[in-house]
Amino acid sequence: MSVSFSLLSSQTRPFPPPFPFPYKSKSKSNRHFLLPHRTSTSSTCPSSPIRRRLLLEPNSTHLSLRCSSSMSVENSTPTSQLQDSLLFSRAYWVSKSIIAWNVDVGDGSCFLFASKTAALAIVDDGVEGKDMQIKLEEDSCGLPENVIRKFPHIQDYRAFKVPSTLDAKTLLKCQLAVATFNSDGKCINVTGLQLPGVLDDLFSYNGPLGALYSEESVSLYLWAPTAQAVCACIYRDPVGGNPLEIVQLEEVNGVWSTKGPKRWEGCYYVYEVSVYHPSTLRIDKCHVNDPYARGLSSDGRRTFLVNLDSDTLKPEEWDNLANEKSDILSFSDISIYELHIRDFSANDYTVHPEFRGGYLAFTLQDSSGVLHLKKLSNAGLTHVHLLPTFQFAGVDDEKENWKCVDTNMLEKLPPDSVQQQDLITAIQDNDGYNWGYNPVLWGVPKGSYASNPNGPYRIIEFRKMIQALNRIGLRIVLDVVYNHVHGSGPFDENSVLDKIVPGYYLRKNTDGLIENSTCVNNTASEHVMVERLILDDLLHWAVHYKVDGFRFDLMGHIMKSTMVKAKDALHSLTKERDGIDGSSIYIYGEGWDFGEVAKNGRGVNASQFNLSGTQIGSFNDRIRDAMLGGSPFGHPLQQGFVTGLFLQPNGHDHGTEANAECMLAVAKDHIQVGMAANLRDFVLTNFEGKEVKGSEVLTYGGAPVAYALSPTETVNYVSAHDNETLFDIVSLKTPTEISVDKRCRINHLATSVIALSQGIPFFHSGDEMLRSKSLDRDSYNSGDWFNRLDFTYNSNNWGVGLPPKEKNEKNWPLIKPRLADPSFKPQKIHILAAVDNFLNLLRIRYSSPLFRLKTANAIQERVRFHNTGPSWIPGTIVMSIEDGYEGVPGFSQLDPIYSYIVVIVNASPTEVSFACPALRARTLKLHPIQVMSTDELVKSSTYEGSSGCFTVPPRTTSVFVEPR
């Protein structure tokens, strides 16, 4: 038995217990609720269990370590403890010439050891099984500045010089360890090494990767500098059978390649990579897909050799699609509708059964769902954001393997029953549903959404979906998840990157264990070839699928430099050369700053504050929390500006009445800053009557509310796929005694603030239809049942049973009586009114460029807030937007129709009248779209010019315009 096996024996060397937060076996959890700006420790998932599968292997689990990375080991360190230390990698080979380690050698010595067969072991008199040992001398100058910039978390480590004569490239294919010895020659400390620094130094590469096609041949390229051997197994079929050929690849400077015959095209292949893996302390043979795969077999185990430039894979007129897209003159004109592919049509009976839940459902012209999207597009909506569409784990691509529950049976159960969730969760890991935040391969469309997961079908059908949506005026945003991958280690069937260059692609902590703050297997974009893979993947989707934007999941875990390079690379694409106008591609994401990357812990990360000035958007959680109340982490009954705080209490303890009123005033300031695109330099009068900048308005945690320098850097939202739907959270937070009519108005009120704010408005699919998930706060794996959308407007899906126990049980006592009360459920008339009101909001937004100002200066000059200071009317926001006149000094004229706009948001349960001297003697009228509205209440809004007095009904947003 080899030494490496003995070190892994759980009987002789048991691992310490896992880190104490609740591991779960499946993917998405409360982590993903568009996290707020607060930070979390690097080793835990903020306030929630994990959402992805964690394999309790030494390389993929945070452990309660017996020794910290800066441990001081006594001379009498037991040999057994030193043997255990090989399981960790506490030293860093940061460049060709430097190893960093947090140890004090004193008058002892330090050595680097290597074993090509992974036979290193610690014995009483030192290290055995080595093929080579090299003495390392400490560099008294410490780590150089370039190393500290790349690895700021180890800036205080000591530097050890690697001899310049060492053949480092060959050595990096071995098991490596460093050890210190005291002056008596006794080994006192030993550890493995983290290699990304030296790999970047020696093997950074700009050449071809993946499969390349010519008229005569197919060539394969794989970056695997630590591999000892790589071969490609070529198969005729997607599953089963023996390889047609097994081809040994040849290596040049870390890149393995081979050239095969043209007949390989249309076949499948798998790499066999022989490589040292630090999680097993062995040379493992890993069978793995190509990380640059562009097609897959149905079981996801083989890479499909497919040339995406082949005309046979292109829908008719595909190459002309860039010329068919709707015009986007400015990113300020963008509005976004977030949609899950399966949600869109899985329950739409106007869609052919074979198309439901898949790409082709979007190609129909007269389904209920497509007709709804056409309404949104005609009203002005510009972009549909699709939840993950790449190859993800959690849903079998072969539909015949899915399990399902009889919906007829579910519909007969009581609205507050526990039985629905029992039946759904019993099959949730074997049905056709998952949000998809479990990346396996970033560059391949998900097979479960295709009519056939084998061959080219997923590619062709994905392109048809893009083309169909573009042709009804909607551009497409893809949700990309580059912050983590689902699998790791040499044995996990979903592991790809960690099988090819173990220890490189995934970010490690100072003990050499994979960071899991994203919830599992964090990736490290600060490493050159990780960044390259991300950039290549983005360009692939833009060029080969002609997508129009990218939303970055947990963008704060990606380096700012990577995001800026991504934006620049995408914007450099041209119609003439690439078939796509890259200047129209918009990118945005979740700029939360937590985990090991917080406060630039691994370099300058793409957090909200760091992205100022980049023209990259980030979600504005401040306006969401101020409007709804609390945060996704707070008490579900904590109220906000639109849900009754101070004005209509729900019985939750908000402190004294004066405290609740103060909270309402603070919330108003947060919302006003958000309505001004969350610009950090926007000046307004706060609730105390002081003139302050947006960055001087503070959250309850003391952080600035505003962070943006440009309006397109702010994505305003009040609801997204994470957490409860807007209607559900309103139903939780408002008093139980108010009517469903009033809850529906609050739903519309919240949406109106987002729709009429400066910046980019973002809407969760179904908010315009009062969508409910039966109060499920995290429906990532709750099946079609809890995620249903009904584009016939007959039901909003309220009261379909208690939501799944795993994420909701603690709130069941609040949820159950609400679901049981039939008065909470909206009727079709409510849903139709909500849709009509939402369409009107879009029409109003696109009726004037004043709602979509392009620069921070324009917003500062033209946008004003009234009803400010300590004497404000509680619950009322008054915003004006001023335009100039042709030939008149001052503002330029932007709007040929309206010269002045006033938006009044009345969140109170009663009518309000507000008189403003600054708004006297104007010719303001209710917006004609609201005059023609089916909402009789908004039509009663009035303006009296002589006094400058506005009267606005309860829970209503009224828009007044001054025609030219």
N, C-alpha and C positions, 0 to 999 in steps of 0.2 A: 504493500500500500504506500502511495506516495506521501510525502510530507504535506502537500497541499490538502489532501483528503483528511489527514489527521487534524489539521488546523481547523477544518470546517465541521468536525464531528460535534454534533449537538450534545452527545453524551459526555464528552470530555471537556468541551469548551462551549458551554451554552451561551447564546447571545444574551445581553441584558434585555430587560423588558422594553417593549416599544414605548415611544413617547406618549405621554398620557393625554391624547385626545381621541375621540371615538372614530376609529377607522370603520369605513363601510366598504362593501364589496362592489359598489357600482359608482357610476361616473359623477353625475352633477349634483351638487348640494347647494346649500345656502351661500356658499362662498361666492357664487357667481351673481349675487344680486347687485350688480353695478355698485360696487363697494364705495363707501364714502371716503373722504379725504383722510380720515384717521389711519394710523399705522398699526401694524401687528408685529409680533415677534416673528423672526425668520423661520422658526421651526414649526409653527402651527398655522393652520388654516383659519383666518380671522373669524372668530365667533361662530364657527360651524364645523360640522364633520366634513370629510372630503367628499368630492363629487365624482372622483374617478377611482377605478379599482387600484388598490395598493397591494402589491405582492410583497409579502413580508420576507424579502430576501435582504441580505446584508447591504446590498448596494442601493436599495430603493426604499429604505425605511429609516426614519430618524430614530436613533437609539439613545437611551439614557446611558451615556458613556461612562465607563469606569475611570477614564483618564481624559482630561481636557487637552486641547491642542497645545496649550502652553504648560503642560505638566512638568514638574520637576521630579525626575526619577532618581531615587537614591541608588548608591552603588550596589546595594543588595537586591536590586530588582530581580524577582524570580524569573527563571527561564520561561515558565509557562505564560507569564504576563507579557514577556517580550515576544513570544510566539504569537499571542493574540494581536499584538501591535501590527503585525504584517497585514491584518485585515483592514487596517486604516491607512490613509494616505495623508499624512500630516505635513509632508514636505512638498515643495513646489519646484519643479524644474522650469524656471520662468523664461530662460533664454538659452541659447547654445552654450553660453559661458557661465551661467549662474544657477545655482540651486538655493532656494530660500527655505529656511527651517527655523522654527522658534525654539532653539536649544542653545545652551551655553556649554561649549566644549571645554572651556577652562584650559587646564594643562593636559587635557586628553587629546583625542584625535577623532576624525570623522572620515568615513569611507562610503563610497558608492559601490553597490554590489549588483551584479547582473547574472541571470540564469536564462539561457535560451529555452530550457525545458521546464521552467517554472518549478525548480526544485529547492528554492531557498528555504532554509529552516534555521532556527536559532537553537544552538546547543550551548552547553556550559562554557565552552572555551571560544565562542564566537559564532560566526555564520558559516554554515556548510551548504553544499549544493551549488556553489557559485561557479560560474565560468570566468568571471572577471571581478576584480576589485580595484577601485581607484581611490587614492587618497585625495581628500578635498581640503583645501586650505581656506580658512575664513578670510573674507575681504573686509578689512577694517573700515572701509569707506561706506559699507552698507549697500542697500539696494539702490540702483540708479533711478533717476526720476522717471524715465520711460516705463520701467517696471512698476513703480508705485502708481503711475497713472492707470496702467492696465489692471493692476491687482491692488486697489487701495485698501482692501481688508487685511492685507498682510504687510502693510508698510513698515511695521516695527520688527519684522523678522530679520534674522541675521542672513548675510549673504555668504555663500561658499563658492569658491571659484572652481569651475570645471576645466581640466587641462585642455588647452587648445588643440593638442594632438589627438584627442579622443575622437573615435569614429562614432559620433552621437547617433547618426542615422541608423546604423546597424544596431546599436545598443537599445534603441527605442522599441525594438521588436521583442525585447526580452522582459522577463519579470525583473523589476528593479526595486531596490530598497536602499535606504541610507541608514547608517548606524553610527553611534558615537561610543567611544571606549574611554575608560578612565586611564590614568597614568600607569595602572597596573595591567592594562590590556583587557580589562573586564568590560563586556558589552553592557551598557547602561541604558541605551535608548535605540529603538529601531522603528522604522515606518516605511510604508510605500511612498510613491511619488505621484503627484498630480502633474500631468504632462501638457496641458493645452498651451502653455507659454512657449515651450521649446518646439512643439509641433507647429505653432504659428510662425515661429522664427525660421524654421528649417523647411517647412513644407507648404506654405501658403501658395495657392495655385489659381491661375486665371483661365486655364484651358478648358477643353470640352469635358463634360461629365454626363453620365446617362448613356442612352442609345442614340447614335447618329446614323442617318440614312443617306446613302448615295445611290446612284443608278446601278452600281455593281455590288454593293456590300452593305453590311450592317456592322457598325463598330460599337464596342462597349467600353466605357471608362468609369472607373470607380476610385475615389480618393480613400485610401486605407493605408496610411503610412506605417501603422504599427502591426499590420498583418504580416504573417510569415508566409502565407500562401493564399491565393484566391483562384477559384475556378468557377465557371458558369455551367450550369446544367440546363440544357436546352430541351424543351418538351414540345411535342406537337399539340397536345391537348391541355385544357385548363386544369384538369384534375386527373389523377391516376396515370398509370402507364410508366414505363421506364424512359429515361432521358434518350433523346435522339443522339445527343452528343454531350460529352463532358469536356470542356475546353479549359485548359490552364491559362490564366491571364499572366502577362508579363508586367513587371514593375519598372517604372522609371520615375525616380524621385518621389515616391509615395503614391503615384497614380498607377493603377493596374488597368491594363487594356488588352483588347484582342480585336481582330477584324474577322468577321464571319461572312458567309455567302448571303446573297440577297434573299435566298429562300427562308432565312430566319424570320423575316418580316411576317407577322401573323402567328408566329410561335410564341411560346412562353418560356421564361427562364427564372432561375433562382441562383443566387450566389452562394457558394460555400466558402466561408472565410475562416481561416485558421489564425487565431489571434489570442494573445494573452488577455484574460479578463480578470480585473482586480476583485470582482465579487466572488469568484471561485478559486482564485490563486492557481489557475490552470491555463494551459493552452487549450482553448475550446474550438471545436468546429461548429460554426454558427451558420445555419441555413437562413437566408435573409433575402428580402426583396431589395431591389435597387431603390435608394432614397430619391432618385430622380425618375422613378416610375411615372409613366403617363397612361398606363392601362393596367388592369389586374384581372385575375381569374375570379370566378364567383366566390370562392372561399377565401380570397385575399392572400393566398399563399404563393402565387406565382405572378411575376411581372409580365404583362402583355407587351410584345414588341409591336408597337403601333406608330406609324408615321403620321403625326397630326397635320402635316401639310398635304396629305393625300386628298385629292378631290373627292374620293369616294366617301370621305368622312364629313363633307361639308354640305349643309342644306343648300338648297337653291338660293342663289344671290348672297351667299354668306360673305363673300369677299367684298361686297358692296355695303355691308351693314353699317360701317362707320358713317356713311353718307345718309343713312336712314334714321339715325338717332335724333331725338329731339334736341334742340339747341339749348346749351347752357352758357349764357353770356357771362355769368359770374357765379362763383361758389355761393354767394349770398342768396342766389335764387333757388338753392336746393331745399327740398323738404323730403323727409325720409319716412318710409313705412316699413316696419320690421315684421318679417313673415317667415314662418317655418314651412318648408316645402310640403310636408305631410299634412300639417294643419290646414293648408289651403284647400285640399280637395278630398281628403280621406273620407269625409262624411257628406260630400256633395253628390247627390243622386242624379244631378244633371250631367255628371261626368261618367263616361264609360267605365265600368268596373276595372278594366285592365289599366286604365290611366290614373285611377284614384291614388292619391298619395305620392305621385311621381312627377317627373319632369314634364311629361307630355300633357298633363292636365292644363298647363299654362298655354298650350298651343291651340286649345279650343276657342272658338270665337263667341259662343253663346251659352257657356255654362254660367251658373249663378256667380261663381267666384270671379270669372273673367269679366262678366258684366259689371260686377262691383268695382274691380280694378279700373275698368274703363271710366266709370263715374269719377273715381278719385283722380285719374289722369286728366280728364276733361275739366275738373275743377282746379287743377294746377299742380297736383302732386307730381314730383319729378323722379324720385328714386324708390325702388323696393330693395330693402336690405334682407337678404336671405340668410337665415341661420345656417350653421356649417353644412357645406355641400361636398367637402372632401371626404376621403375614405376614413371613416371613424369606426371605433369599436362600439359594441353594445347593441347592434342590430345586425342580424344575419342577412347577407345580401340575397340569399336564396329564400324566396317568399314561402316556398312549400314547407319550410322548417318553422314558420311562425305559429304561435298559438294565439287564440283569440277567445273573447268572452261573448256570449250571446247578448247583444244589446237589447233585444226585446225583453229579456229577463231583467236586465239592469233597469230598464225604464219603468218596470212595475214596482220597484222598491221605493220606500219612503225617501223624501228629499234629505233627511238627516240620518239615514241609515248608515251603519258601519259596513254593511255587506258589500256595497259597490267597491270600496277600496280594498276589502279583503280579496275579492275576486280579481281585481286589476293587478294588485301587487303580487298575487300568486304567480302571474305569468309575465311580469313586467320585464324580466330579463330575456324573455323568449318571444316577445311580440315584435311588431314592426316599428316601435316608437322609441326615439331618444332624441334629445336636442342635438347631440352630436359633438359635444365638446370633449371628445376622447380621441385626439388625432392619432392615426396610424401612419398614413401617407398623405402629405399635404397636397401633392400635385395631381391626384386622381379623383374624378367625380365619384361620389358615393354610389355603389352598385345597387343598393336596395331601392333607390328612386328610379331605376331604369327598368324597362320592360324585360330585359335580359342582362344579368350582371356579367356575362362572359362576352368576349369579343369587343367590338367597337360600339355597341349599342349605347352605353352610358355616355360616351363622348358625343355621338351624333344627337342624342336626345337632349343632352345638356345644352348643346349649341342651338337646337330648335327652341328650347325654353327661352334662352337669351334673346334670340331673334324675335320670338313672338311678343315678349314683353317690350322690347325696344319698339316694335311696330305699333303698339298702342300708346306710345309716348312715355314709357317708363324705362329709366336707366336702372342698372343692376349693381348692387353692392354685395360683395361676398364677405362673410364673416370668417376671418382667418384666425387661427389659434396657434401662433408660433411660440407662445410662452412656455409650452410644455408638450410632452408626448405621452401617450397612454401606456406604453410598455417600456421596460428596461431590462437589462440583464441578458445572458446568453440563451435563456430557455423560454422566455415569455413569447408566445406566438405573435403578440402585437408589438414586440420590440423590433426596431429596425436600426436606428442610428447607433444605439448602444451595442449592437452586435458587430458593427463595422469598424468603428474606432472607439472602443470602450473607454469611458472616462473623459471623452472629449466634448461631445455635444451637450451633455447634461451638466448643469451647474452644481458644484460640490460645496459642502461646507468645509470648515477647517480640519475636520476629521476625515475628509474624503468621502463622505456619504452624500447622496443626492439630496439637494434642497427640494422641499416639497411645499413651499409657501403658496404656490399656485394651486396646491392640493396634491400634485404628484409630478415627479420627473420634470422639474424646471429645466428649460433649455438655457443656453448661455450665448446670447447674441454678441457678447463682447469678444467671443472667439472668432477668428477671421473666417473660417470655413462654415461656421454656423450662420454668421451674417450673410455669407455668400449664398448659402442654400435658401435663406429667406428671400433675398433679393431676386435670385433666379426664379423662385416659385411665383413671386408677385408678377414678374415680367411674363412668365409662362401663362398665367391666367389672363393677363391683360391682352397679350398678343394672340394666343390660341383660342381664347373664349370671348374676347372683346368685352370684358366686364368694365364697369364704369366707376368703381370705387371699392374700397376695402375698409372694413371695420375690424380693428385689432382688439381681440380679447386680451384682457389684462396687459394692455400696452405698456404700463409702467414697469413691467418686468423685462421689457426690451430696452436696449440702450437708445438714447436720443440720437446718437450718431447714425445708428442703423435706420431709424425712422426717417431722418433727413435724407440719407442716401436713397432710401426707398422712394420718397417723394420725388427726388431729383431724377432718379432712374425712370420712374413712371412718366414724369412730365416730359422727358426727352423723347418719348415715342411719337412717331409721326404717321399720318395716314399714308403718305407716299412710301415710306420705308417699311412700316410695321403694320399697316392696315388699321391703325387706331390712333385717335388724337389723344395722346397722353396728357396734354395740358388740361383736359376736362375731367381727369380722374381725381376724385376726392378721397382723402384718407382721414380717418378719425378712429378713436378708440377709448378704452378705459384707462385713464391716466392715474389710477390709484397708486399711492406710494406706500408700500408695506413690504414686510418680509425682509429677506437679506439684501434687497436692492434699495431699501428705504434710505432716504437722505444720502443718495449717491453712494451707497455702500459698496457697489461693484462697478462704479463708474457713473457718469451722468446719465440717469435713466429718463425714459419718456414719460415723466409724471406731468400732471397738470401745470405746475409752476415752471418746470424746466422747458416746456414746449412753447412758452410765450415767444412770439415772433417767428415761429416756424411755418405758419399757415396750416398746421396740422390740427385737426379738431379733437376735442376731448369732451366727454360727457360732463354736464354740469349738474352734479348731485345736490348743490346748494338750493337751487330753485325747486327741485323735487321735494326735498325735505321740508323746506319752509311752507310749501303749499299743502302737503299732506299731513305733516306733523311728525316730529321725532326723526327716526331713520329706520332702515330695515332691521337694525339691531335693537331698537327700542321697544317699549311697550306698545302693543298693537292698538291700544286705545288712545295713545297720545295724539292730540289733535293739532291741526295746523291751520293755515290761513283760510283754506276753502272748506275744511271739514268741521268747522264750528268752534275753534279755539276762542274762548272768552265770550263769543257771540251766541253760541248755542251749546253749552257744555253737555258732555255725555256721561258725567259722573266720575270720570277719571280724575285723580288728584293732580291738578296742575298748579298747586300752591294756592296762595291767596288770590282774590279777584284782581288785585293790583298786579300781582305777578303774572297772571294769565294775560292781562291787558298789555303788560310790557312785552311778554313773549309774542303777542300778536303784532305789536309795533316793530319788533326786531325782525319777525318773519317778513313783514311788508318791505323792510329795507333790503333783505336778501332777495326778495322777488324782484324788486325794482332794479337792483344791480343786474340780475339775470335778464330782465327785459331789455336792458341796455347792453346785451351781449356779454355780460359778465366781464366787462372791460376794467382792467385794474386802475386805469387813470380817469375813468368817467367820474365826474364830480356831481354830487347830488346832496340834498339836505336830508340828514338822517332824522330819526324819530326824536332826537334831543334838540333838533333845530340847528345843528352844526353842519357846515359845509365840509364834506369828506369825499375822498376818492373811494372808488370801489374796493381797492386793496386795504383801505382803512376801516371798512365794515368787516367785523370779525364774526366768525362762527362761535358756537358755544365753547368749542375747544381752543379758541384763541387764534385760529388760523385765518388768514384773509379769505373773504368770500370770493373776491375777484382775482383772476389770474391771467386773463387773455389780453393780448395787444391788438387783436384783429377780430372782427365779428365772426369770421368763419372758423376761428379757433374754439368757438363755443357751440356745443350741441345741447340745446335745451330739451329736457324731457321730464315727464312726470310719471311715466309708466314704460316698462319694457318687459321682455320675456321673463326676467327674474322677478321674484316676489309676487305678491298678489296683483291681479289686474287692477286697473284704475277703479272699475265699478266695485270690485270686491273690497278694496281698501277703503273706499268711501262708505261702503255698507258696514264695515267694521267700526270705523271711527266716528261716524255720525250717531246722534242719539237714536236709540231703537224706536222711539215713538214717532219720528218724522215719516212722512209718506214716501213711497217709492217715486212719486212724481218729483219730489224735492231732491232725492238722491240722484235721479237722472239729470236734474238741472246742475247739480254739483259736478257730476261727471263732465258735462259740457263746459261748465265754468273753468274747470282745471285745464281742459284741452284748449280752451280759447286763449288762455294766458300763453301757452306754448306757441300756438299758431300765430299770435300777433306780436311776439317778441322779436327783437333783433337777434341775429345769429341764425343757426340752423335748427329748425324744428324737427323733432323726432317723435314718431307716434308708434305705439305698439299695435299690431294688427288686432282689430276687434274693439279697441277703445271707442271707435266711432259707432259700434253696435252694442255698447254696454256689455262687452264680453265678460263672462264670468268663468272661473275655473272651480266653482263651488268652494271658493276661499282657500284653494291650494296655494301655498306660498312658494312652492318650488316644484314645478310640474315637469322637470326634465325627463322623468321616467314614469310619468303617470298615465301613459297610454293615450290613445285617441279619445277615450271617454271623458277625461277631465280637461283635455285640450281642444275640445270641439269648437269649430267655427261654423256658424250657420248663415250663409250668404242669402238664404231665402228670407231672413229676418223673422222667422217664426219663434226662435228661442235664443236666449243669450247664454244658455247652459248653466244658469243658476239652479241650485238645489238638486244636484245629481248625486248626492251622497256626501258623507263626511270625507274630506280630502285625506290622502294617504297618511297613515299613522306616523311613518318615519320622521317626517318634517313638520307635522301639524298637530300631533296629539296634544301637546301642551296647551294649544289654543282651542281644542275641541269644546271645552265648557263655554267659550265665547261664540264659537261657530255654530254649535248644534241648535240653540234656540233661534238663531237667525235663519238657518236653512229650513227649520220646521215651520216658520211663520210664512204663510202664503202671501202676505202683504208685501214681503220683500222682493218678490219676483216680478220683474218688468214684463209687460205684455207687448204684443207685436206693435201696438200703437206707440209705445215708448221707444222701441228700437227704431222704427221708421223715422220718428221725430229726431232721434239722436243722429242717424245717418244724414238726414237733411241738414241739421244744424252743423255737422262737421263739414259737409260739402260747402256750406255757406262760409265757414271760417276760411277754408282754402281759397274760395273765390275772393273773399275780402283781402286776404294776404296778397294775392296776385293781382288785385285791382289797382295797386299803387306801389311803385318802387320805394316809396317812403317806408314801407314795412321791411324792406330788404336793403338797407343802406350798406355800402360796400366797404367803408373805412371807419376806423375809430374816430377820426376827426369829424366825419359827417355825423356820426351818432352824437358826439359831444356837442356839436354846434346846433343840431336840429331837435334832439330829443330832450324833453323836460318832464319832470314829475311835479305835480301839484298835490295839494292835500298832504303836505309834509310837516314835520316838526311836531312839537308836543300837543298842539291843538287840533290834530287831524281827526277826521271822522273815522272811527274804527271800522276796519273791514273794507275800506274803499281805496282803490288805486286809481289815480288819474294821470295818464300819460299823454303828452302832446307831441306831435311831429310836425315840424315846420318846413315848408319849401320856399324857394325863392321865386323871382319873376324874371323873365327874359328882359335884358336891358336895364335892370335895376341893380344898383350896387348891393353887395351882400351875398347871400347864398345863391348858388346857381340853381336854375330850375331843373328838377328831375322828373316831375310828374306833370304831364300836360293837362290833366283833368282836375286834380285836387291840389289846393295850395296849403291846406292845413288839415290835420287829422287829430282828433281827440279820442282816446280809448279809455273808457271807464269800467273798471272791474268792481262790481258790488258783491262781496262775498257774504254780506249780512243777510239774515232771514227776513229783513224788512226793506221797504223802499227807502232810498236815500236821496236827499237833495244836497247838491254841492254848488256853492257860488264862488266864483274865482274872478277877481278884478282883472287879472291878466288875460282872461278869456272872454271879456265883454266885447260887445259891438262887432261880433263876427257873424258871418252868414252860414253858420254851421247847421247841418241837417243830418238826420239819421241816415246812415249809409243805405243807399238804394237796395242793396242786397238784403239788408235787415228789414227794410220797409216791405219787401216782397216775401219775406220769410213766412213759414207756417207757424212760427213761434209768436203767438199773439202777445205774450208778455213783453218781449223785447220791442214790439211795435209801440208800446206805450211810453217808451223813453222820450224825453223832451229836452229841448234847450231853449232858454229865453235870453235873447241877445242883450237886452238892455241891462240886465243884472249879471249876465254871465253865469246863470244858474242852470245846472243840469239835474234832471230827475231820472233815476234809473231804478227799475224794479228789483226785487230781491233775487239774489243768486243769478245775476245776469251780467254779461259783458256787452256794453253798447258801444258802437263805433259811430262817431260823428265826423262828417267831412265837410270841407268848405270848397264847393265847386268854383272853378275859375270863371 
